[in-house]
Protein backbone atom coordinates (compact mmCIF):
# COMPACT_ATOMS: atom_id res chain seq x y z
CA UNK A 1 0.00 0.00 0.00
CA UNK A 2 2.85 2.40 0.88
CA UNK A 3 4.45 1.72 -2.49
CA UNK A 4 1.14 2.46 -4.20
CA UNK A 5 0.79 5.77 -2.31
CA UNK A 6 4.31 6.78 -3.26
CA UNK A 7 3.53 6.03 -6.88
CA UNK A 8 0.31 8.03 -6.57
CA UNK A 9 2.20 11.09 -5.28
CA UNK A 10 4.59 10.94 -8.21
CA UNK A 11 1.81 10.35 -10.73
CA UNK A 12 -0.35 13.09 -9.25
CA UNK A 13 2.48 15.60 -9.34
CA UNK A 14 3.32 14.73 -12.91
CA UNK A 15 -0.26 15.07 -14.03
CA UNK A 16 -1.16 18.18 -12.07
CA UNK A 17 0.17 20.41 -14.84
CA UNK A 18 -2.36 18.77 -17.15
CA UNK A 19 -5.27 19.44 -14.81
CA UNK A 20 -5.67 15.84 -13.71
CA UNK A 21 -6.89 15.52 -10.11
CA UNK A 22 -5.37 13.34 -7.42
CA UNK A 23 -8.51 11.20 -7.56
CA UNK A 24 -7.97 10.61 -11.26
CA UNK A 25 -4.32 9.84 -10.60
CA UNK A 26 -5.38 7.31 -7.97
CA UNK A 27 -7.63 5.71 -10.59
CA UNK A 28 -4.69 5.48 -12.96
CA UNK A 29 -2.50 3.80 -10.34
CA UNK A 30 -5.18 1.40 -9.15
CA UNK A 31 -5.97 0.39 -12.72
CA UNK A 32 -2.28 -0.16 -13.37
CA UNK A 33 -2.04 -2.33 -10.23
CA UNK A 34 -4.92 -4.58 -11.33
CA UNK A 35 -2.59 -7.22 -12.69
CA UNK A 36 -3.19 -10.75 -13.84
CA UNK A 37 -1.86 -11.97 -10.49
CA UNK A 38 -5.34 -11.52 -9.01
CA UNK A 39 -6.72 -14.17 -11.36
CA UNK A 40 -6.54 -17.92 -10.87
CA UNK A 41 -4.45 -19.17 -13.76
CA UNK A 42 -5.55 -22.75 -13.08
CA UNK A 43 -9.10 -22.06 -14.25
CA UNK A 44 -10.25 -23.03 -17.76
CA UNK A 45 -9.22 -20.73 -20.58
CA UNK A 46 -12.71 -20.24 -21.96
CA UNK A 47 -13.89 -16.62 -22.13
CA UNK A 48 -14.76 -16.04 -18.46
CA UNK A 49 -16.50 -12.69 -18.95
CA UNK A 50 -19.27 -14.09 -21.11
CA UNK A 51 -22.34 -14.77 -19.02
CA UNK A 52 -25.43 -16.85 -19.69
CA UNK A 53 -26.80 -18.30 -22.87
CA UNK A 54 -27.96 -15.19 -24.77
CA UNK A 55 -30.56 -17.32 -26.50
CA UNK A 56 -31.95 -18.65 -23.22
CA UNK A 57 -35.08 -17.52 -21.42
CA UNK A 58 -34.96 -15.71 -18.08
CA UNK A 59 -34.23 -17.88 -15.03
CA UNK A 60 -37.12 -18.76 -12.75
CA UNK A 61 -38.18 -16.19 -10.14
CA UNK A 62 -36.22 -16.50 -6.90
CA UNK A 63 -37.81 -18.36 -4.01
CA UNK A 64 -38.47 -16.08 -1.03
CA UNK A 65 -37.21 -17.71 2.19
CA UNK A 66 -40.08 -18.85 4.37
CA UNK A 67 -42.57 -18.84 1.50
CA UNK A 68 -43.70 -21.56 -0.82
CA UNK A 69 -42.55 -21.11 -4.42
CA UNK A 70 -45.27 -19.49 -6.52
CA UNK A 71 -46.74 -21.76 -9.18
CA UNK A 72 -45.59 -20.65 -12.66
CA UNK A 73 -48.30 -18.87 -14.62
CA UNK A 74 -49.44 -19.57 -18.16
CA UNK A 75 -46.65 -19.03 -20.67
CA UNK A 76 -43.82 -19.20 -18.14
CA UNK A 77 -41.17 -21.89 -17.85
CA UNK A 78 -42.79 -25.06 -16.43
CA UNK A 79 -46.19 -23.35 -16.48
CA UNK A 80 -49.31 -24.12 -18.50
CA UNK A 81 -49.52 -22.97 -22.10
CA UNK A 82 -50.74 -19.52 -23.15
CA UNK A 83 -52.65 -18.57 -26.29
CA UNK A 84 -52.77 -14.89 -27.29
CA UNK A 85 -55.29 -13.88 -29.95
CA UNK A 86 -55.22 -10.48 -31.68
CA UNK A 87 -56.75 -8.61 -34.59
CA UNK A 88 -53.27 -8.03 -36.00
CA UNK A 89 -49.94 -9.67 -35.14
CA UNK A 90 -46.83 -7.78 -36.26
CA UNK A 91 -44.45 -10.69 -36.76
CA UNK A 92 -41.62 -8.40 -37.99
CA UNK A 93 -39.69 -11.27 -39.53
CA UNK A 94 -36.50 -10.25 -41.30
CA UNK A 95 -37.22 -10.65 -45.02
CA UNK A 96 -40.30 -12.68 -44.15
CA UNK A 97 -43.84 -12.10 -42.95
CA UNK A 98 -44.68 -8.67 -41.65
CA UNK A 99 -48.13 -9.29 -40.28
CA UNK A 100 -50.75 -11.95 -39.53
CA UNK A 101 -54.33 -10.75 -39.43
CA UNK A 102 -56.83 -12.32 -36.99
CA UNK A 103 -54.03 -14.40 -35.58
CA UNK A 104 -52.99 -16.44 -32.59
CA UNK A 105 -49.65 -17.00 -30.85
CA UNK A 106 -49.09 -20.06 -28.67
CA UNK A 107 -46.54 -19.74 -25.85
CA UNK A 108 -45.13 -22.63 -23.86
CA UNK A 109 -42.20 -22.66 -21.41
CA UNK A 110 -41.33 -19.07 -22.25
CA UNK A 111 -41.03 -19.61 -25.98
CA UNK A 112 -43.23 -19.14 -29.02
CA UNK A 113 -44.71 -22.49 -29.98
CA UNK A 114 -46.84 -21.45 -32.94
CA UNK A 115 -48.00 -18.32 -34.77
CA UNK A 116 -50.48 -17.95 -37.57
CA UNK A 117 -54.09 -17.20 -38.53
CA UNK A 118 -56.64 -18.34 -35.96
CA UNK A 119 -58.26 -20.41 -38.68
CA UNK A 120 -55.09 -22.50 -38.96
CA UNK A 121 -53.87 -22.74 -35.35
CA UNK A 122 -55.62 -25.13 -32.98
CA UNK A 123 -55.48 -23.94 -29.38
CA UNK A 124 -54.97 -26.86 -26.98
CA UNK A 125 -57.83 -27.24 -24.52
CA UNK A 126 -55.58 -26.76 -21.47
CA UNK A 127 -54.07 -23.45 -22.67
CA UNK A 128 -55.08 -20.18 -21.03
CA UNK A 129 -56.46 -17.80 -23.68
CA UNK A 130 -55.72 -14.06 -23.68
CA UNK A 131 -57.92 -12.25 -26.19
CA UNK A 132 -56.62 -8.80 -27.21
CA UNK A 133 -59.81 -8.00 -29.13
CA UNK A 134 -59.17 -5.44 -31.88
CA UNK A 135 -55.72 -4.57 -30.53
CA UNK A 136 -52.36 -5.65 -31.89
CA UNK A 137 -49.51 -7.93 -30.76
CA UNK A 138 -45.88 -7.18 -31.59
CA UNK A 139 -42.36 -8.23 -30.51
CA UNK A 140 -40.66 -6.50 -27.59
CA UNK A 141 -38.63 -3.42 -28.55
CA UNK A 142 -34.82 -3.48 -28.40
CA UNK A 143 -32.87 -0.35 -27.33
CA UNK A 144 -29.13 -0.42 -28.07
CA UNK A 145 -28.18 2.92 -26.52
CA UNK A 146 -29.23 3.05 -22.88
CA UNK A 147 -27.58 4.89 -19.99
CA UNK A 148 -30.37 4.51 -17.41
CA UNK A 149 -29.98 0.92 -16.18
CA UNK A 150 -27.65 1.79 -13.32
CA UNK A 151 -26.65 4.24 -10.63
CA UNK A 152 -24.63 6.58 -12.88
CA UNK A 153 -21.60 5.40 -10.94
CA UNK A 154 -19.23 4.72 -13.84
CA UNK A 155 -16.10 6.77 -14.50
CA UNK A 156 -15.30 5.93 -18.10
CA UNK A 157 -12.77 8.74 -18.57
CA UNK A 158 -9.81 7.60 -16.47
CA UNK A 159 -7.95 6.74 -19.66
CA UNK A 160 -8.71 7.83 -23.21
CA UNK A 161 -9.41 4.14 -23.87
CA UNK A 162 -10.93 1.99 -21.09
CA UNK A 163 -11.76 -1.41 -22.62
CA UNK A 164 -11.71 -3.15 -19.23
CA UNK A 165 -14.45 -1.07 -17.57
CA UNK A 166 -17.72 -3.00 -17.20
CA UNK A 167 -21.15 -1.42 -17.05
CA UNK A 168 -22.41 -4.62 -15.41
CA UNK A 169 -20.94 -3.47 -12.09
CA UNK A 170 -23.33 -0.49 -12.03
CA UNK A 171 -26.62 -2.20 -12.96
CA UNK A 172 -29.79 -1.62 -10.94
CA UNK A 173 -32.20 -4.08 -12.53
CA UNK A 174 -35.81 -3.03 -13.01
CA UNK A 175 -35.30 0.55 -11.81
CA UNK A 176 -37.97 3.21 -12.30
CA UNK A 177 -36.51 4.58 -15.53
CA UNK A 178 -36.34 1.11 -17.06
CA UNK A 179 -39.88 0.50 -15.88
CA UNK A 180 -41.16 3.55 -17.77
CA UNK A 181 -39.32 2.36 -20.86
CA UNK A 182 -40.95 -1.04 -20.44
CA UNK A 183 -44.35 0.69 -20.33
CA UNK A 184 -43.55 2.00 -23.83
CA UNK A 185 -42.57 -1.48 -25.01
CA UNK A 186 -38.79 -1.51 -24.48
CA UNK A 187 -38.10 -5.03 -23.21
CA UNK A 188 -34.37 -5.31 -23.99
CA UNK A 189 -31.64 -2.71 -23.46
CA UNK A 190 -27.91 -2.43 -24.03
CA UNK A 191 -26.62 -0.55 -20.98
CA UNK A 192 -23.35 1.13 -21.97
CA UNK A 193 -20.76 3.51 -20.52
CA UNK A 194 -20.73 7.14 -21.65
CA UNK A 195 -18.80 8.76 -24.48
CA UNK A 196 -16.36 11.00 -22.60
CA UNK A 197 -13.45 8.86 -23.84
CA UNK A 198 -12.79 7.00 -27.08
CA UNK A 199 -13.39 3.57 -25.52
CA UNK A 200 -15.73 3.84 -22.54
CA UNK A 201 -15.83 0.15 -21.72
CA UNK A 202 -18.15 -2.84 -21.98
CA UNK A 203 -21.93 -2.71 -22.15
CA UNK A 204 -24.33 -5.35 -20.89
CA UNK A 205 -27.57 -6.59 -22.47
CA UNK A 206 -30.48 -6.69 -20.04
CA UNK A 207 -34.16 -7.52 -19.82
CA UNK A 208 -36.16 -4.50 -18.67
CA UNK A 209 -38.97 -6.40 -16.98
CA UNK A 210 -37.13 -8.07 -14.09
CA UNK A 211 -35.84 -6.50 -10.90
CA UNK A 212 -33.03 -8.91 -10.02
CA UNK A 213 -29.69 -8.99 -11.83
CA UNK A 214 -29.82 -12.75 -12.24
CA UNK A 215 -33.09 -12.59 -14.18
CA UNK A 216 -32.32 -9.37 -16.07
CA UNK A 217 -28.91 -10.32 -17.47
CA UNK A 218 -28.84 -11.55 -21.07
CA UNK A 219 -25.19 -11.20 -22.14
CA UNK A 220 -22.06 -9.69 -20.63
CA UNK A 221 -20.29 -8.18 -22.50
CA UNK A 222 -23.15 -6.85 -24.57
CA UNK A 223 -20.78 -4.68 -26.59
CA UNK A 224 -17.67 -2.56 -26.32
CA UNK A 225 -18.43 1.16 -26.49
CA UNK A 226 -16.36 3.19 -28.97
CA UNK A 227 -16.88 6.96 -29.29
CA UNK A 228 -15.37 9.14 -31.98
CA UNK A 229 -15.21 12.94 -32.06
CA UNK A 230 -17.26 15.40 -30.03
CA UNK A 231 -17.15 14.40 -26.37
CA UNK A 232 -13.69 12.69 -26.30
CA UNK A 233 -12.08 15.86 -27.66
CA UNK A 234 -12.74 17.40 -24.25
CA UNK A 235 -10.85 14.64 -22.39
CA UNK A 236 -8.07 15.95 -20.08
CA UNK A 237 -5.57 17.21 -22.71
CA UNK A 238 -8.08 18.01 -25.50
CA UNK A 239 -6.70 15.43 -27.95
CA UNK A 240 -7.03 15.98 -31.68
CA UNK A 241 -8.87 13.53 -33.91
CA UNK A 242 -5.55 12.45 -35.40
CA UNK A 243 -4.21 11.42 -31.99
CA UNK A 244 -7.53 9.81 -30.99
CA UNK A 245 -7.50 7.69 -34.15
CA UNK A 246 -3.89 6.62 -33.52
CA UNK A 247 -4.53 5.80 -29.86
CA UNK A 248 -7.78 3.97 -30.59
CA UNK A 249 -6.16 1.88 -33.31
CA UNK A 250 -3.28 1.09 -30.96
CA UNK A 251 -5.69 -0.13 -28.27
CA UNK A 252 -7.72 -2.18 -30.73
CA UNK A 253 -4.61 -3.79 -32.19
CA UNK A 254 -3.33 -4.73 -28.73
CA UNK A 255 -6.72 -6.22 -27.98
CA UNK A 256 -6.94 -8.23 -31.19
CA UNK A 257 -3.39 -9.50 -30.68
CA UNK A 258 -4.34 -10.56 -27.16
CA UNK A 259 -7.37 -12.44 -28.49
CA UNK A 260 -5.25 -14.09 -31.19
CA UNK A 261 -2.82 -15.44 -28.56
CA UNK A 262 -5.71 -17.02 -26.66
CA UNK A 263 -7.18 -18.48 -29.85
CA UNK A 264 -3.82 -20.05 -30.72
CA UNK A 265 -3.47 -21.44 -27.20
CA UNK A 266 -6.98 -22.91 -27.14
CA UNK A 267 -6.43 -24.49 -30.56
CA UNK A 268 -2.85 -25.77 -30.34
CA UNK A 269 -1.84 -25.57 -26.67
CA UNK A 270 1.61 -24.37 -25.66
CA UNK A 271 2.39 -21.62 -23.17
CA UNK A 272 -0.77 -20.28 -21.56
CA UNK A 273 -1.13 -16.47 -22.01
CA UNK A 274 -1.58 -14.32 -18.95
CA UNK A 275 -5.09 -12.99 -18.36
CA UNK A 276 -5.31 -9.23 -18.85
CA UNK A 277 -8.69 -7.86 -17.68
CA UNK A 278 -8.28 -4.78 -19.91
CA UNK A 279 -8.38 -6.92 -23.05
CA UNK A 280 -10.55 -9.90 -22.10
CA UNK A 281 -13.49 -8.42 -24.01
CA UNK A 282 -11.57 -8.79 -27.28
CA UNK A 283 -11.82 -12.57 -26.98
CA UNK A 284 -15.60 -12.19 -27.24
CA UNK A 285 -15.32 -9.60 -30.02
CA UNK A 286 -13.04 -11.66 -32.22
CA UNK A 287 -15.17 -14.77 -31.63
CA UNK A 288 -18.15 -12.74 -32.97
CA UNK A 289 -19.87 -13.16 -29.60
CA UNK A 290 -20.08 -9.40 -29.05
CA UNK A 291 -19.74 -6.26 -31.16
CA UNK A 292 -18.32 -2.77 -30.99
CA UNK A 293 -21.16 -0.23 -30.72
CA UNK A 294 -19.81 3.02 -32.11
CA UNK A 295 -20.97 6.45 -30.99
CA UNK A 296 -20.22 8.06 -34.33
CA UNK A 297 -21.75 11.01 -36.11
CA UNK A 298 -20.39 13.19 -38.89
CA UNK A 299 -19.31 11.65 -42.20
CA UNK A 300 -15.56 11.82 -41.49
CA UNK A 301 -15.50 9.84 -38.25
CA UNK A 302 -18.18 7.38 -39.34
CA UNK A 303 -16.05 6.60 -42.38
CA UNK A 304 -13.17 5.93 -40.00
CA UNK A 305 -15.30 3.35 -38.22
CA UNK A 306 -15.84 1.54 -41.49
CA UNK A 307 -12.24 1.65 -42.71
CA UNK A 308 -10.42 1.10 -39.40
CA UNK A 309 -12.67 -1.09 -37.25
CA UNK A 310 -14.41 -3.13 -39.94
CA UNK A 311 -12.03 -3.19 -42.91
CA UNK A 312 -8.59 -3.00 -41.31
CA UNK A 313 -9.08 -4.83 -38.00
CA UNK A 314 -12.00 -7.11 -38.84
CA UNK A 315 -13.89 -6.42 -35.60
CA UNK A 316 -17.72 -6.73 -35.73
CA UNK A 317 -19.18 -3.24 -35.41
CA UNK A 318 -22.40 -1.32 -35.89
CA UNK A 319 -23.04 2.40 -36.13
CA UNK A 320 -24.78 4.00 -33.17
CA UNK A 321 -26.17 7.55 -33.29
CA UNK A 322 -25.22 7.88 -36.98
CA UNK A 323 -26.80 11.32 -37.23
CA UNK A 324 -25.96 14.62 -38.99
CA UNK A 325 -24.51 13.75 -42.42
CA UNK A 326 -23.51 10.13 -41.67
CA UNK A 327 -26.38 9.01 -43.90
CA UNK A 328 -24.29 10.08 -46.90
CA UNK A 329 -22.18 6.95 -46.29
CA UNK A 330 -25.19 4.78 -47.04
CA UNK A 331 -23.72 2.85 -49.95
CA UNK A 332 -20.49 2.11 -48.06
CA UNK A 333 -22.52 0.92 -45.07
CA UNK A 334 -24.78 -1.31 -47.14
CA UNK A 335 -21.86 -2.81 -49.08
CA UNK A 336 -20.40 -3.97 -45.75
CA UNK A 337 -23.78 -5.17 -44.42
CA UNK A 338 -23.33 -2.94 -41.36
CA UNK A 339 -26.23 -1.86 -39.16
CA UNK A 340 -27.11 1.80 -38.63
CA UNK A 341 -28.87 2.32 -35.29
CA UNK A 342 -29.82 5.97 -35.61
CA UNK A 343 -30.82 8.66 -33.15
CA UNK A 344 -31.87 10.55 -31.26
CA UNK A 345 -31.36 13.47 -33.67
CA UNK A 346 -33.95 12.98 -36.41
CA UNK A 347 -32.88 15.55 -38.99
CA UNK A 348 -29.84 16.96 -40.77
CA UNK A 349 -30.49 20.69 -41.20
CA UNK A 350 -28.79 23.38 -43.34
CA UNK A 351 -27.92 25.83 -40.56
CA UNK A 352 -24.60 27.69 -40.31
CA UNK A 353 -23.74 26.14 -36.95
CA UNK A 354 -24.15 22.56 -38.16
CA UNK A 355 -22.51 23.33 -41.51
CA UNK A 356 -19.43 24.67 -39.69
CA UNK A 357 -19.27 21.73 -37.29
CA UNK A 358 -20.23 18.72 -39.39
CA UNK A 359 -19.52 19.95 -42.90
CA UNK A 360 -23.00 18.88 -43.99
CA UNK A 361 -25.16 21.24 -46.03
CA UNK A 362 -28.27 19.37 -47.22
CA UNK A 363 -30.52 21.10 -49.69
CA UNK A 364 -33.53 20.49 -47.45
CA UNK A 365 -34.42 19.48 -43.92
CA UNK A 366 -33.16 15.93 -44.37
CA UNK A 367 -34.55 13.10 -42.29
CA UNK A 368 -31.54 11.07 -41.11
CA UNK A 369 -33.09 7.59 -41.34
CA UNK A 370 -34.79 8.58 -44.60
CA UNK A 371 -31.35 9.52 -45.92
CA UNK A 372 -29.97 6.07 -45.08
CA UNK A 373 -32.96 4.45 -46.74
CA UNK A 374 -32.63 6.60 -49.87
CA UNK A 375 -28.94 5.60 -50.07
CA UNK A 376 -29.92 1.92 -50.08
CA UNK A 377 -29.28 0.92 -46.45
CA UNK A 378 -31.58 -1.94 -45.40
CA UNK A 379 -30.48 -2.45 -41.78
CA UNK A 380 -31.79 0.69 -40.05
CA UNK A 381 -32.80 0.92 -36.40
CA UNK A 382 -33.53 3.59 -33.79
CA UNK A 383 -32.13 4.65 -30.40
CA UNK A 384 -32.74 7.31 -27.74
CA UNK A 385 -29.41 7.74 -25.92
CA UNK A 386 -31.55 7.70 -22.78
CA UNK A 387 -31.77 9.80 -20.67
CA UNK A 388 -30.82 12.36 -23.35
CA UNK A 389 -34.18 11.40 -24.81
CA UNK A 390 -36.34 9.40 -22.37
CA UNK A 391 -36.28 5.72 -23.20
CA UNK A 392 -40.06 5.64 -23.28
CA UNK A 393 -39.87 7.85 -26.36
CA UNK A 394 -38.08 5.22 -28.47
CA UNK A 395 -41.25 4.49 -30.52
CA UNK A 396 -41.50 8.26 -31.05
CA UNK A 397 -38.05 8.18 -32.67
CA UNK A 398 -39.49 5.78 -35.24
CA UNK A 399 -42.52 8.03 -35.68
CA UNK A 400 -40.26 11.03 -36.31
CA UNK A 401 -38.29 9.04 -38.84
CA UNK A 402 -41.50 8.35 -40.74
CA UNK A 403 -42.56 12.01 -40.39
CA UNK A 404 -39.32 13.10 -42.04
CA UNK A 405 -39.50 10.79 -45.02
CA UNK A 406 -38.72 7.23 -43.88
CA UNK A 407 -40.80 4.79 -45.96
CA UNK A 408 -42.79 2.55 -43.63
CA UNK A 409 -44.95 0.91 -46.29
CA UNK A 410 -43.17 -2.43 -45.69
CA UNK A 411 -43.17 -2.03 -41.89
CA UNK A 412 -39.51 -1.01 -41.75
CA UNK A 413 -40.16 1.32 -38.80
CA UNK A 414 -41.41 -1.63 -36.75
CA UNK A 415 -38.42 -3.73 -37.79
CA UNK A 416 -36.17 -0.81 -36.84
CA UNK A 417 -37.48 -1.10 -33.28
CA UNK A 418 -37.31 -4.89 -33.09
CA UNK A 419 -35.55 -7.32 -35.41
CA UNK A 420 -32.93 -4.90 -36.80
CA UNK A 421 -31.39 -3.96 -33.41
CA UNK A 422 -31.70 -7.61 -32.33
CA UNK A 423 -29.66 -8.61 -35.38
CA UNK A 424 -27.14 -5.83 -34.79
CA UNK A 425 -26.31 -7.11 -31.29
CA UNK A 426 -26.51 -10.80 -32.19
CA UNK A 427 -29.76 -11.67 -30.41
CA UNK A 428 -31.89 -12.33 -33.49
CA UNK A 429 -31.93 -16.09 -32.90
CA UNK A 430 -34.01 -15.48 -29.80
CA UNK A 431 -35.55 -11.98 -29.98
CA UNK A 432 -36.84 -9.29 -32.32
CA UNK A 433 -39.68 -11.06 -34.12
CA UNK A 434 -42.63 -13.34 -33.44
CA UNK A 435 -41.41 -16.66 -34.83
CA UNK A 436 -41.56 -20.26 -33.66
CA UNK A 437 -38.80 -21.10 -31.20
CA UNK A 438 -38.02 -17.54 -30.18
CA UNK A 439 -38.35 -16.19 -26.65
CA UNK A 440 -41.85 -14.86 -25.96
CA UNK A 441 -41.09 -11.17 -25.48
CA UNK A 442 -44.42 -9.74 -26.57
CA UNK A 443 -46.35 -6.46 -26.43
CA UNK A 444 -50.09 -5.84 -26.36
CA UNK A 445 -50.39 -2.52 -28.17
CA UNK A 446 -53.36 -0.47 -29.31
CA UNK A 447 -52.04 0.18 -32.83
CA UNK A 448 -49.03 0.98 -35.00
CA UNK A 449 -46.01 1.61 -32.71
CA UNK A 450 -44.86 4.35 -35.11
CA UNK A 451 -48.11 6.22 -34.37
CA UNK A 452 -47.65 8.34 -31.20
CA UNK A 453 -51.32 7.79 -30.32
CA UNK A 454 -50.69 4.07 -29.72
CA UNK A 455 -49.76 2.76 -26.28
CA UNK A 456 -48.82 -0.51 -24.62
CA UNK A 457 -51.45 -2.28 -22.51
CA UNK A 458 -49.33 -5.24 -21.42
CA UNK A 459 -45.92 -6.84 -21.88
CA UNK A 460 -44.57 -10.37 -21.51
CA UNK A 461 -40.93 -11.44 -21.16
CA UNK A 462 -39.96 -15.09 -21.47
CA UNK A 463 -43.70 -15.71 -21.48
CA UNK A 464 -44.13 -14.02 -18.09
CA UNK A 465 -46.40 -11.03 -17.58
CA UNK A 466 -44.16 -8.11 -16.53
CA UNK A 467 -46.47 -5.13 -17.16
CA UNK A 468 -50.26 -5.06 -17.27
CA UNK A 469 -52.38 -1.91 -17.20
CA UNK A 470 -55.38 -3.93 -16.07
CA UNK A 471 -53.55 -4.63 -12.80
CA UNK A 472 -51.45 -1.49 -12.32
CA UNK A 473 -51.40 2.19 -13.23
CA UNK A 474 -50.49 2.94 -16.81
CA UNK A 475 -46.98 4.40 -16.77
CA UNK A 476 -46.82 5.73 -20.34
C-alpha positions, 0 to 999 in steps of 0.5 A, a space after each residue: 500500500 505504501 508503495 502504491 501511495 508513493 507512486 500516486 504522489 509521483 503520478 499526481 504531481 506529474 499530471 497536475 500540470 495537465 489538470 488531472 486531479 489526485 482522484 484521477 491519478 489514484 484511478 490510474 495507479 489502481 488500474 495499473 495495479 490490477 494485474 493478472 496476479 489476481 486471477 486464478 491461472 488454473 481455471 479453464 481458458 474459456 472466455 470467463 467474462 461471457 455470461 449466460 446463454 444469450 438465447 436462453 429464457 430468463 431464469 425462474 423467479 427466486 424463491 423467497 425464504 419462508 414462502 412456498 414457491 409461486 406456481 408458474 403462470 401460463 406461458 412461463 417456464 414449467 407453467 401451463 400454455 398460453 394462447 394470445 389472440 389479436 386482430 393483428 400480429 406484427 411478426 416483424 420477420 426479417 425478409 419474411 412475414 410482416 403481419 398476420 391478421 386475426 391471428 394467434 400465438 401459442 406460448 409454452 415454457 417461455 417460448 413461441 410455440 406457434 403463430 399464424 391465422 386463428 383459422 389454422 392454429 388449434 389452441 390446446 384445450 388446457 391453454 389459457 387464452 388471452 384475447 386482445 380483441 381489436 388490438 395488436 400484438 408485436 415483438 418486444 422493442 430493443 434499445 441499443 443505446 441506454 444509460 439509465 440501467 444503473 446508478 450513474 456510478 461509472 467513470 469511463 474517462 480515467 484513460 482515453 481508452 478503457 476497454 476493461 471497464 464493465 457497465 455490469 458493475 453499475 446495474 440496478 435491474 428493473 429501476 424506475 426509468 427502465 420501468 417507464 421504458 418497459 411501459 412503452 414497449 422496451 423489453 431489452 436494453 444495451 446498458 453502456 458507458 458514456 462517451 467521454 473517452 474513445 473507448 468507454 468500456 463494456 456494455 451489458 444486455 439486459 431484460 427491462 422487466 425483471 428486478 433482479 440482476 440474475 433474471 435481467 442479465 442476457 449477455 455480458 459483455 453486450 458490446 464494447 463502447 467506442 466513441 469518436 469525435 465530439 465528447 472525447 475531444 474534451 478529455 483531459 488534454 483536449 486530444 485531436 482527432 488524429 491522436 484519438 484515431 492513432 490511440 484507438 487503433 493502438 488499443 484495438 490492435 493490442 486487444 486483437 493480438 491478445 485475443 489471437 494469442 488465446 485463440 492459438 493457445 486454445 487451438 494448439 496448446 503451448 504456453 498459456 497467455 496471462 489474463 489481462 482484464 483490460 483486453 478480455 473483451 476482445 476474446 468475445 469480439 473476435 469470436 463474434 460473440 459481441 460487437 463494438 457499438 460506435 458512438 459516431 456522427 459526422 461523415 468523417 468519423 463514421 467513415 473511419 469506423 468503417 475503414 479502421 474497425 471493420 475493414 482494417 481490423 475485422 472487428 464486428 461493429 455497428 453504427 450507433 447515433 449515426 446522425 448529422 450527415 452520416 447518412 451520406 455513407 449509405 452505400 459504403 454501409 450497405 456494401 459492408 452489411 453494417 447496421 445503422 442504429 440511428 438517433 436521437 437526432 432525427 434531422 440533418 439541417 442546413 444551418 450555419 452552426 451545423 454546416 461549420 461543425 459537421 460539414 454537412 449542407 443538405 438542400 432540405 431538412 433531411 430526415 436522417 433515417 430517410 437519408 440512409 434508406 434513400 442511399 440503399 441501407 436496409 439495416 436501419 434501427 432507432 435509439 434514444 441515448 436515454 436519458 438524453 431522450 427518455 427511453 419511453 420515447 423510443 417508438 417516437 423516434 421511429 414516428 419522427 423518422 417516418 414524419 421526415 420521409 422514412 418509408 414505412 410501407 413495408 413495416 420497416 419502422 417496426 423492424 427498426 425497433 425490433 428485429 434490426 437492433 436484435 440482429 445488430 447485437 446478435 440476439 436475433 436467434 431469440 428476440 426481435 420477431 414473433 417466430 416459432 422457437 423464439 423467446 416470448 417477449 411480446 407487447 399488447 399494443 393499441 395500434 401501430 407503434 410508429 403512431 404516437 397515439 398508440 400505447 402498450 397495454 401489457 408486456 410479456 418477457 420469457 412468457 411471463 407477464 411483466 407489465 399489465 395496465 389492467 392490474 397497475 397504473 399505466 406508466 406511459 
